[in-house]
Amino acid sequence: MSPTAPGPDGHPRCAWCLATPGYVAYHDSEWGFPVDDDIRLFEKLSLEAFQSGLSWRTILEKREGFRAAFDGFDFRAIAGYDDSDVARLLADSGIVRHRGKIEATINNARRAVDLVAEEGSLARYVWRFAPEDTTPHRGLSQSPLSQALSKDLKKRGWKFVGPTTVHSFLQAMGMIDDHAEGCVTRAAAAHARAEFRAPG
């Protein structure tokens, strides 16, 4: 399959995003654009963990449900969740009701609080992994970069952060640019990345 295909407006886009209008909007405005907001970073990593074994379409369609259920992915709030919150989340049809992933999100929120206390911000921690070589990793499900970040997160006690999940996170939050050659959004994402100044 070609890496690009004509979008609704006739301009070529990464072929994967043409399955649904929601994919197109996500691809054009978010995927591959750099993020330095701690809440958004925690959301992206959490949603990638929930996506494990499922389609991204499922997660994207439930994203507002996830945001409502998890206090907008404010990890400081989630860190205070208890067993009653786990029960509430398992009964919420607006999200993916997987106990292991729900409990991992709560665990990771607590680890995020610890990490921010140590590093100053989640963004500062994540972006210090940014490589000098920004050559795209197109077609890969993981990379040396995602393997390194996954290993460090696991050492810090994070869960559901394997190298494939972390690679998808790095694509989503703009550290890895995987927009295909010829994709109409590629130049905008590259420009945003070039203008971006990593925290710290």
Secondary structure, DSSP 8 states (H G I E B T S, - for coil): --SEEE-TTS-EEEGGGGGSHHHHHHHHHTTT-----HHHHHHHHHHHHHHTTS-HHHHHHTHHHHHHHTGGG-HHHHTT--HHHHHHHHT-TTS---HHHHHHHHHHHHHHHHHHHHHS-HHHHHHTT--S-----TT-S--HHHHHHHHHHHHTT--S--HHHHHHHHHHTTSS----TT-TTHHHHHHHHHH-----
